[in-house]
Amino acid sequence: SSRRRHTRSLCDWSSDVCSSDLAVLLYLGHLKVVGAAPSTVDIVRSGISWVHEDHDLPNPVAHPRVIEAFKAYHRWWAGSGHAKGTKQAHPLSVPEVINMIEVLPKVPLRVRGLAARDGATGRALLRSMLRAELLTAWHLGRRLDEIVRAELSWLTDNGGDQIEFRSTTQKAKPGGFANVLQRTKDPHLCPVTALREWLDLSAPYRFGEQHIFGRIAASEDHPICLVPVTHRHESRQRGSVPYADFLSETNQKAVDESRALGAGIAEHRKRLVRWMQAAGVQPVGSDRRLGGHSMRRGLVTELHKAGVGQLEIANHIGWADPNLIHTYSDHQSSTHPIERLGL
């Protein structure tokens, strides 16, 4: 609600699309007075930049003193006492993943829009998709949003013990990144088996849909079909952006698509969290929460605990900096460092 309020303030402030860096600094001072969080300030900064660039006006956010002012805002917030402790994702351990797979047949699932006669088929499809989605994300150490956006063209399956998974972009890697799903000894935890089963099961219901995972729904032509994750949210998002009047038609469409995708990913995340809760997964501390990063954090923690080297982990996850393991791994050795010297 606070973000929407400040976005509306931005719209009022931008009604004349002022390109003065001084005006931006004054508005930043107003945000400091009302105690806006850095996340809100970042959204405001992006909005100001977007509005000016969309009207081919000089971007005041690019001014050196404005850049420094936004950095100073973050420093002020960190030391002001306003900041709340951040909560990181709870790492899903191997036993917790096993338990989630075991309880999946008992987890109550609802597939919207299907006729009663198609309900059982829809729930079977959904369970197969959830299993494949969980195991794929956990074994690859991928973010949930990237798994949800994944397309069939990202997969290379030659029918052996491996499936290559290549994304089109990944933050610092615009050219994409690939890692490999490996068959496991336990068939219940094998991502290769789960993904192939899902693709085979969903093939008759795709009707051109190219995303690996999506929404199971009904259409005018098909009682059961697989549609993009954005399908249910597109009509809700269209034209709902507060500053829509300041955007071109192309940018308005991009905003609508982005918001619909965000809503679809949020729907996947809520379902994943409910599944974790049904399996009895509990955050390891008050600074942890269940979320879409739990698979990546869980894999990194388990690999670190098993003694896999930092460089190997970074290469598998797709990190350019191996030191990111210290951010994602929850593993701490119980042995005193001196004991390892054998003295």
C-alpha positions as CSV (number, residue, x, y, z in Angstrom):
1,S,0.0,0.0,0.0
2,S,2.9,2.4,0.8
3,R,4.4,1.6,-2.6
4,R,1.1,2.4,-4.4
5,R,0.8,5.6,-2.4
6,H,4.3,6.8,-3.3
7,T,3.7,5.8,-6.9
8,R,0.6,8.0,-7.0
9,S,2.7,10.8,-5.5
10,L,5.2,10.2,-8.3
11,C,2.4,10.5,-10.8
12,D,1.3,13.8,-9.4
13,W,4.9,15.0,-9.2
14,S,5.5,13.9,-12.8
15,S,2.3,15.5,-14.3
16,D,4.5,18.1,-16.0
17,V,7.4,15.6,-16.4
18,C,9.9,17.8,-14.7
19,S,13.5,17.0,-15.8
20,S,15.3,18.9,-13.0
21,D,17.7,17.0,-10.8
22,L,16.9,19.4,-8.0
23,A,13.2,18.4,-8.1
24,V,14.3,14.7,-7.8
25,L,16.5,15.6,-4.7
26,L,13.6,17.5,-3.2
27,Y,11.3,14.6,-3.7
28,L,13.9,12.2,-2.2
29,G,13.9,14.5,0.8
30,H,10.1,14.1,1.1
31,L,10.5,10.3,1.0
32,K,13.0,10.6,3.8
33,V,10.5,12.6,5.9
34,V,7.7,10.0,5.4
35,G,10.2,7.1,6.1
36,A,9.9,5.4,2.8
37,A,11.9,2.1,2.6
38,P,14.8,1.7,0.2
39,S,12.8,-0.7,-1.9
40,T,10.1,2.0,-2.4
41,V,12.8,4.5,-3.2
42,D,14.3,2.2,-5.8
43,I,10.8,1.8,-7.4
44,V,10.4,5.6,-7.5
45,R,13.9,6.0,-9.0
46,S,13.1,3.5,-11.8
47,G,9.7,5.2,-12.4
48,I,11.2,8.7,-12.8
49,S,13.9,7.3,-15.1
50,W,11.3,5.4,-17.2
51,V,8.9,8.4,-17.5
52,H,11.6,10.7,-18.7
53,E,13.2,8.3,-21.2
54,D,9.8,7.4,-22.5
55,H,9.3,11.1,-23.4
56,D,12.8,11.5,-24.8
57,L,13.7,13.9,-22.0
58,P,17.1,14.2,-20.1
59,N,17.1,11.7,-17.3
60,P,17.6,13.5,-14.0
61,V,18.3,10.2,-12.1
62,A,21.5,9.9,-14.1
63,H,23.0,13.1,-12.6
64,P,26.0,12.3,-10.4
65,R,24.7,14.1,-7.4
66,V,21.3,12.4,-7.7
67,I,23.1,9.0,-7.9
68,E,25.1,9.9,-4.8
69,A,21.9,11.0,-3.0
70,F,20.2,7.7,-3.6
71,K,23.3,5.8,-2.3
72,A,23.3,8.1,0.7
73,Y,19.6,7.3,1.3
74,H,20.4,3.6,1.5
75,R,23.3,4.3,4.0
76,W,21.0,6.5,6.1
77,W,18.3,3.8,6.2
78,A,20.8,1.1,7.3
79,G,21.9,3.2,10.3
80,S,18.6,4.8,11.2
81,G,17.0,2.0,13.1
82,H,14.1,1.8,10.6
83,A,15.4,-1.2,8.8
84,K,13.9,-4.6,9.7
85,G,15.9,-7.7,9.8
86,T,15.9,-9.4,6.4
87,K,14.6,-12.9,6.2
88,Q,16.3,-15.3,3.8
89,A,14.8,-18.5,2.4
90,H,14.9,-21.6,4.5
91,P,17.2,-24.2,2.9
92,L,15.3,-27.3,1.8
93,S,17.4,-30.3,3.0
94,V,17.4,-33.8,1.3
95,P,15.1,-35.3,4.0
96,E,12.7,-32.4,3.6
97,V,12.6,-32.9,-0.2
98,I,12.0,-36.6,0.3
99,N,9.1,-35.8,2.7
100,M,7.6,-33.4,0.3
101,I,7.5,-36.0,-2.4
102,E,6.0,-38.6,-0.1
103,V,3.2,-36.3,1.1
104,L,2.4,-34.9,-2.4
105,P,-0.3,-37.6,-3.2
106,K,-2.1,-36.5,0.0
107,V,-1.8,-32.7,-0.4
108,P,-5.3,-31.3,-1.3
109,L,-5.1,-29.5,-4.7
110,R,-7.6,-27.4,-6.5
111,V,-7.6,-26.8,-10.2
112,R,-9.7,-23.8,-11.2
113,G,-12.1,-23.8,-14.1
114,L,-12.3,-27.5,-14.9
115,A,-15.5,-29.5,-15.1
116,A,-16.2,-32.0,-12.4
117,R,-15.5,-34.9,-14.7
118,D,-12.0,-33.6,-15.5
119,G,-11.0,-32.8,-11.9
120,A,-9.1,-36.0,-11.3
121,T,-7.1,-35.7,-14.5
122,G,-6.3,-32.0,-13.7
123,R,-5.1,-32.9,-10.2
124,A,-3.0,-35.7,-11.5
125,L,-1.4,-33.3,-14.0
126,L,-0.8,-30.7,-11.3
127,R,0.9,-33.3,-9.0
128,S,3.2,-34.4,-11.8
129,M,4.0,-30.8,-12.6
130,L,4.7,-29.9,-8.9
131,R,7.0,-32.9,-8.5
132,A,9.0,-32.1,-11.7
133,E,9.1,-28.4,-10.8
134,L,10.5,-29.1,-7.3
135,L,13.1,-31.6,-8.3
136,T,14.3,-29.6,-11.3
137,A,14.7,-26.4,-9.3
138,W,16.4,-28.2,-6.4
139,H,18.8,-30.3,-8.4
140,L,19.8,-27.3,-10.6
141,G,19.8,-24.8,-7.8
142,R,17.6,-22.5,-9.8
143,R,15.3,-19.7,-8.6
144,L,11.6,-20.5,-8.7
145,D,10.9,-17.6,-11.0
146,E,13.4,-18.9,-13.6
147,I,11.9,-22.4,-13.5
148,V,8.4,-21.0,-13.9
149,R,9.6,-19.0,-17.0
150,A,11.5,-21.9,-18.5
151,E,10.6,-23.0,-22.0
152,L,10.8,-26.3,-23.8
153,S,13.6,-24.8,-26.0
154,W,15.8,-24.6,-22.9
155,L,15.9,-28.4,-22.7
156,T,18.2,-30.8,-24.6
157,D,17.3,-34.4,-23.9
158,N,19.1,-37.1,-25.7
159,G,17.4,-39.9,-23.9
160,G,20.3,-40.8,-21.6
161,D,20.9,-40.2,-17.9
162,Q,21.1,-36.4,-18.3
163,I,19.0,-33.5,-19.5
164,E,20.7,-30.2,-20.3
165,F,18.9,-27.1,-19.0
166,R,19.9,-23.8,-20.6
167,S,18.3,-20.5,-19.7
168,T,18.3,-17.6,-22.2
169,T,19.6,-15.1,-19.6
170,Q,20.7,-15.1,-16.0
171,K,21.6,-11.8,-14.4
172,A,25.3,-11.3,-15.2
173,K,25.1,-13.8,-18.0
174,P,23.0,-12.2,-20.8
175,G,24.0,-15.0,-23.2
176,G,22.5,-17.6,-21.0
177,F,23.8,-20.4,-18.8
178,A,23.5,-24.2,-18.9
179,N,23.8,-26.9,-16.2
180,V,22.7,-30.6,-16.3
181,L,20.1,-32.6,-14.5
182,Q,21.6,-36.0,-13.5
183,R,19.8,-39.2,-12.9
184,T,19.9,-40.3,-9.2
185,K,19.9,-43.7,-7.6
186,D,16.6,-43.1,-5.9
187,P,13.9,-43.0,-8.6
188,H,11.6,-41.0,-6.4
189,L,14.1,-38.2,-6.2
190,C,15.3,-38.4,-9.8
191,P,14.7,-35.1,-11.6
192,V,15.3,-36.7,-15.0
193,T,12.5,-39.2,-14.4
194,A,10.2,-36.6,-12.9
195,L,10.7,-34.1,-15.8
196,R,10.3,-36.7,-18.5
197,E,7.1,-38.1,-16.9
198,W,5.7,-34.6,-16.7
199,L,6.5,-33.8,-20.3
200,D,5.0,-37.0,-21.5
201,L,1.9,-36.6,-19.4
202,S,1.3,-32.9,-20.4
203,A,2.0,-33.4,-24.1
204,P,-1.6,-34.1,-25.1
205,Y,-2.8,-30.9,-23.3
206,R,-0.2,-28.4,-24.6
207,F,-1.8,-27.2,-27.8
208,G,1.2,-25.1,-28.7
209,E,2.2,-24.0,-25.2
210,Q,6.0,-23.9,-25.1
211,H,6.6,-23.2,-21.4
212,I,7.8,-26.3,-19.5
213,F,5.5,-25.5,-16.6
214,G,2.3,-23.5,-16.6
215,R,-1.3,-23.4,-15.5
216,I,-3.8,-26.3,-16.0
217,A,-7.1,-24.8,-17.1
218,A,-10.0,-25.1,-19.6
219,S,-10.6,-23.1,-22.7
220,E,-13.4,-22.8,-25.2
221,D,-11.9,-25.4,-27.4
222,H,-10.4,-27.8,-24.8
223,P,-11.8,-29.1,-21.5
224,I,-8.2,-29.4,-20.2
225,C,-5.2,-27.6,-21.5
226,L,-1.9,-26.1,-20.4
227,V,-1.7,-22.3,-20.6
228,P,1.0,-19.8,-19.6
229,V,1.3,-18.8,-16.0
230,T,0.2,-15.3,-16.9
231,H,-3.1,-16.5,-18.5
232,R,-5.3,-15.9,-15.4
233,H,-3.7,-12.5,-14.6
234,E,-3.4,-10.8,-18.0
235,S,-6.8,-9.2,-18.1
236,R,-6.5,-8.1,-14.4
237,Q,-3.3,-6.2,-15.0
238,R,-4.1,-4.5,-18.3
239,G,-4.4,-0.7,-17.8
240,S,-4.1,-0.9,-14.0
241,V,-0.7,0.8,-13.7
242,P,-1.1,4.1,-11.9
243,Y,1.2,6.0,-14.2
244,A,-0.2,4.5,-17.4
245,D,-1.0,7.9,-19.0
246,F,2.7,8.7,-19.0
247,L,3.8,5.5,-20.9
248,S,3.8,4.7,-24.6
249,E,1.6,1.8,-25.8
250,T,4.7,-0.4,-26.2
251,N,5.9,0.3,-22.6
252,Q,2.4,-0.1,-21.3
253,K,2.2,-3.5,-22.8
254,A,5.6,-4.5,-21.3
255,V,4.4,-3.3,-17.9
256,D,1.2,-5.3,-18.1
257,E,3.1,-8.5,-19.2
258,S,5.6,-8.0,-16.4
259,R,2.9,-7.6,-13.7
260,A,1.0,-10.6,-15.0
261,L,4.2,-12.7,-14.9
262,G,4.9,-11.5,-11.4
263,A,1.3,-12.5,-10.3
264,G,1.7,-15.9,-11.9
265,I,5.0,-16.6,-10.2
266,A,3.5,-15.5,-6.9
267,E,0.7,-18.0,-7.4
268,H,3.4,-20.8,-7.9
269,R,5.2,-19.6,-4.8
270,K,2.1,-19.7,-2.6
271,R,1.3,-23.2,-3.7
272,L,4.9,-24.3,-3.0
273,V,4.8,-22.8,0.5
274,R,1.5,-24.5,1.2
275,W,3.1,-27.8,0.1
276,M,6.1,-27.3,2.4
277,Q,3.8,-26.6,5.3
278,A,1.8,-29.7,4.5
279,A,5.1,-31.7,4.6
280,G,5.9,-30.2,8.0
281,V,8.9,-28.1,6.8
282,Q,9.7,-25.5,9.4
283,P,12.2,-22.5,9.0
284,V,15.4,-23.2,10.9
285,G,15.2,-19.8,12.7
286,S,13.3,-16.6,13.0
287,D,15.5,-15.1,10.3
288,R,14.3,-17.7,7.8
289,R,11.1,-18.1,5.8
290,L,9.7,-20.6,3.3
291,G,9.9,-19.3,-0.3
292,G,11.0,-19.6,-3.9
293,H,14.7,-19.5,-3.1
294,S,14.4,-22.5,-0.7
295,M,15.5,-25.0,-3.4
296,R,18.6,-23.1,-4.4
297,R,19.6,-22.4,-0.8
298,G,18.9,-26.0,0.1
299,L,21.1,-27.4,-2.7
300,V,24.0,-25.1,-1.9
301,T,23.8,-25.9,1.8
302,E,23.7,-29.7,1.1
303,L,26.6,-29.5,-1.4
304,H,28.7,-27.4,1.1
305,K,27.9,-29.9,3.9
306,A,29.0,-32.8,1.6
307,G,32.4,-31.1,1.1
308,V,31.9,-30.1,-2.5
309,G,34.3,-27.3,-3.4
310,Q,33.2,-23.7,-3.8
311,L,34.3,-23.5,-7.4
312,E,32.4,-26.7,-8.2
313,I,29.3,-25.3,-6.6
314,A,29.6,-22.0,-8.3
315,N,30.0,-23.7,-11.7
316,H,26.9,-25.8,-11.2
317,I,24.7,-22.9,-9.9
318,G,26.0,-20.4,-12.5
319,W,27.7,-18.0,-10.2
320,A,30.6,-15.8,-11.5
321,D,31.8,-15.4,-7.9
322,P,32.4,-18.6,-5.8
323,N,32.2,-16.5,-2.6
324,L,28.4,-16.4,-3.0
325,I,28.4,-19.7,-1.2
326,H,28.9,-17.8,2.1
327,T,25.6,-15.9,1.4
328,Y,23.6,-19.0,0.4
329,S,25.0,-21.8,2.6
330,D,23.7,-22.4,6.1
331,H,26.2,-25.1,6.8
332,Q,28.5,-24.6,9.8
333,S,31.0,-27.2,10.9
334,S,30.5,-28.4,14.5
335,T,34.2,-29.2,14.7
336,H,36.5,-26.6,16.3
337,P,39.0,-25.2,13.7
338,I,42.0,-26.2,16.0
339,E,40.8,-29.8,16.2
340,R,41.3,-30.1,12.5
341,L,45.0,-29.6,13.0
342,G,45.2,-32.9,14.9
343,L,47.1,-31.4,17.8
